[in-house]
Amino acid sequence: MYDFIIIGGGPAGMMAAGRAGARGKKVVLLEKKDQLGKKLLICASGRCNVTNTAAPDSLIKAYGKGGHFLRTALQTFDNEKLRLFLLSYGVETVIENKGRVFPKSQRAASVLKALETYMHNHKVKIQTNSHVLQLTLENNRVSGVETNHGSVFGRNILIATGGRSYPATGSTGDGYTLASSVGHAICSTYPAIIAFETEETWMKSLQGTPMKNVNITAYQSGKKIAGQFGEALFTHYGVSGPTILDMSKRIVECLSNGHVPIRIDFKPHHTSEELDKILVNQIKRHGNKAIKSCLVFFIPEKLAPVLLNLCDIEPHKKTSQITAPERKRIVKQIKGLPLTCMRHRPIEEAIVTAGGIRLDEVDAKTMKSKLIEGLYFAGEVLDIDGPTGGFNLQAAFSSGYLAGDSID
Ligand SMILES: Cc1cc2nc3c(=O)[nH]c(=O)nc-3n(C[C@H](O)[C@H](O)[C@H](O)COP(=O)(O)OP(=O)(O)OC[C@H]3O[C@@H](n4cnc5c(N)ncnc54)[C@H](O)[C@@H]3O)c2cc1C
């Protein structure tokens, strides 16, 4: 008979297990894959953006409506405490742009090692290849779980099974089934950090071309719905990259009402008039060159012929022969290259799953179910998601820690 059965060996489950173990509780962690933390290991391409240095208020705001729910969890185990925790296990961290925190080693494996040591030091029993199939209840209280290897009995259970993205890492949405089987409501799930397929197909030839210092604005019915400055990426199907991923939750929500046009401003720090003057200057200086070579000053080289085609201008046309109306068309495209988001990529490719266990059925002070005695939730399985920048791992660590801190 365990004090705490943890379902899921991701960051939320491992943190909860370690914390409960540190409090002297008898803990078992059941992980269906052959290894813990498979998703953790691929975070930020294996570099693992563990948290963000955002101040407490900004940290809470980053999660939108979920931020209020996370307040106690973030107060109990915030970004500073997480960094100190990692340091206490020999993992120094460094801060990169926009407050992103990474292990100094640049290796997610060092973060996983810290969590494994934490659990080991506090005698957490770890069972990999243990797939939890069902919860068992007695008089509205959890009593254990059924796994592929038989029954495990415990007084408290944590569902920390993650979301539905990157299913090869083990996050296949089992937590939603387990929770709904005992009466919990699930807010419908959708991808929150995801790339988009566009109506236009011309970017196929630009696959992998990065766009730097661009301003991207998304619209619906003529109204701005989201905007971001930074980097983006052309892909064979459409657009991706940091700015797109950061705007993606809003775009996904709007896609249910129809296509979402976006405009890419390649020179956001210049007005169209200023840009026109710069272009005139370039034309004067490089009159003998083909116009496509002249444009590399403004846009990625590979994009130049595509953009000129969109302007109905022959890319090899001599720069000195560009007419004023043609120049205006070029400026218009540089200041707002139009693309149309048709659909998001499949949820399996999402960085994070939005939706999940309904928050009003969970006590935010303890992560305990309000419906079933002894049942707890932590991590991405909850209806919480944050933007890129380390916020999703912080939410998993904080909610996991609070659950491990709360069980009796
Ligand atoms: C490619 C990629 C990169 C990312 N990079 C970052 C980043 O740099 N920074 C950041 O903050 N966030 C990042 N994220 C998001 C972050 O990884 C997740 O939000 C976080 O891992 C969620 O933690 P979790 O513990 O809730 O769930 P998960 O990490 O998904 O872990 C859930 C675990 O539960 C197990 N499980 C599921 N069902 C069962 C079952 N029935 N029985 C037993 N075990 C089960 C799974 O096998 C899995 O190991 C990234 C995500 C992806 C996909």
The ligand as a Gaussian input file, in Angstrom:
#p B3LYP/6-31G(d) Opt

LIG

0 1
 C        9.502000      19.080000     -29.119000
 C        9.112000      19.715000     -27.804000
 C        9.943000      20.662000     -27.237000
 C        9.583000      21.276000     -26.039000
 N       10.425000      22.183000     -25.487000
 C       10.085000      22.814000     -24.336000
 C       10.985000      23.699000     -23.690000
 O       12.128000      23.873000     -24.105000
 N       10.536000      24.353000     -22.574000
 C        9.288000      24.141000     -22.039000
 O        8.941000      24.769000     -21.046000
 N        8.455000      23.231000     -22.587000
 C        8.819000      22.565000     -23.697000
 N        7.979000      21.618000     -24.240000
 C        6.721000      21.280000     -23.511000
 C        7.049000      20.366000     -22.318000
 O        7.893000      19.321000     -22.736000
 C        5.781000      19.773000     -21.697000
 O        4.877000      20.811000     -21.399000
 C        6.112000      18.987000     -20.435000
 O        6.957000      17.885000     -20.746000
 C        4.851000      18.475000     -19.744000
 O        5.255000      17.701000     -18.641000
 P        4.293000      16.590000     -18.012000
 O        5.088000      15.949000     -16.936000
 O        2.997000      17.201000     -17.684000
 O        3.995000      15.583000     -19.200000
 P        4.965000      14.725000     -20.151000
 O        6.317000      15.302000     -20.193000
 O        4.208000      14.601000     -21.411000
 O        5.062000      13.327000     -19.407000
 C        3.952000      12.485000     -19.266000
 C        4.437000      11.080000     -19.005000
 O        3.334000      10.260000     -18.655000
 C        3.520000       8.984000     -19.248000
 N        2.206000       8.328000     -19.378000
 C        1.176000       8.721000     -20.167000
 N        0.135000       7.904000     -20.016000
 C        0.514000       6.942000     -19.108000
 C       -0.129000       5.812000     -18.566000
 N       -1.377000       5.455000     -18.901000
 N        0.550000       5.048000     -17.676000
 C        1.821000       5.369000     -17.324000
 N        2.483000       6.438000     -17.815000
 C        1.833000       7.221000     -18.706000
 C        4.173000       9.299000     -20.575000
 O        4.827000       8.187000     -21.126000
 C        5.108000      10.449000     -20.216000
 O        6.376000       9.984000     -19.847000
 C        8.342000      20.961000     -25.415000
 C        7.527000      19.977000     -25.981000
 C        7.907000      19.360000     -27.162000
 C        7.011000      18.314000     -27.746000

